[in-house]
Amino acid sequence: MLAALGCAPAPELLTEGQLSAALAVAEEVDTTRLTDDVAMLVEAHAADPGEVVSPWDRPHKRRGGEATLLAAFAKLGVDFKIEDHSGEGWEVHNIVVEFPGATRPDEVVLVTAHYDVWYQGADDNSSGVAVLLELARALIGKQHARTIRIVAFDAEEVGLIGSARYFRRHTEDDVRLVINMDSVGFASSEAGSQVAPPGFTLPEVGDFIVLMANDVAAREALIMGQLAGALPEPLALQGAVGSDDHRSPGTGDFHRSDHSQAWAQGTPGLFLTDTTNFRNEHYHTETDLPDTLDYGFLTQVGQLVVAGAWAMAEEAE
Ligand SMILES: [Zn+2]
């Protein structure tokens, strides 16, 4: 069963003080940097011949994006590591940047996006990776209670391989929430621009972000709704909570990214997406390019993710 969060005002789950603290960090998200970072990542993918992997007949690209992302983190001066999960025919490099919590470092808020792409992958998923970079910038020099861990997953497009191996290796981690982004930069104000996935009802204008939660993250989903409505420019959000088994028809299409590997372990997880092929005709084609994105929309999503990560990392025990 789906419990739609819809457009109804979200309950006030964060106090005024918590809300304004989260929004203050979110306001550091910068449209020009997001635009430049998407362009930088796309340029790296464009220069990478990639590899055509059976059964797909299009170039899968990762190493150019990986090198560019590592260089960007190095330039920020943050510590990063590559978790090598190679084996079973796939070399997998997940990129991890950790901001340790000041008082509850063992409790982890995970913010994730995959960095591998088909073709140049502007929306899918340079948009999400650009937000990871903004989150890292915003966290530099700040203190928060829980650890915030940024993970850029490898090999999502070929079957969630990077995230599957990550969550298999990290079963002992005390992950309080996963916020996963996959394709968060495409929006349209035109009537009829949004198609609803089977079993799901959505507005016909594709100018909102979709947020899917599993049962155990229902409260965090409501907090994200509260934050979305409180942004300098409020972000329209369509949310839903899936059932425990995630087999309801409406949630099927929203399992198609790395968060589903966390959901499979019962870890609280949120998934943010512009709904890809239900809105974006460039999905998984060579025309998924930077000039098709809406950078105002991407900025709002970036602010929501930064505010959400901050609020969850500062949550009272
Ligand atoms: Zn994707």
Boltz pocket constraint, residues with backbone or C-beta under 6 A from the ligand:
constraints:
  - pocket:
      binder: B
      contacts: [[A, 114], [A, 116], [A, 124], [A, 125], [A, 156], [A, 182], [A, 183], [A, 256], [A, 257]]
      max_distance: 6.0
